[in-house]
């Protein structure tokens, strides 16, 4: 359980972080929401900024992980982190490379991307952690 608690904040940061540079891109506020963990016991939420150009966008900002599992004896645990992601667009396909940071834990996620994305992320202390998120 301790291992999972360390991974969740990283997943949140991974959920959505990044920053786009160059071009005439304007920052747009977006919401990231999702779940992470082997039992989807962590809820991910954050207000991030997206900067987009024709073929890519970068997303970054603070995120909060909230433990929504049943083993929260003293109420839900919350952790704060950072999300950074780059989304590459190519025709109808998009790909995301994201990093979530929380305390000393860092997680990465790479895969195909749509407004609702799911897969597994790898963290500095655990591999193959399920994550599902959307960017609204």
Buried (B, 14 or more C-beta within 10 A) or exposed (E): EEEBBBBBBBBBBBBBBBBBEEEEBEBEEBEBBBBBBEEBBBBBBBEBBBBBBEEBBBBBBBBBBBBBBEEEEEEEBEBBBBBBBBBEBEEEEBBBBBBBBBEEBBBBBBBEBEEEBBBEBBBBBBEEBBBBBBBE
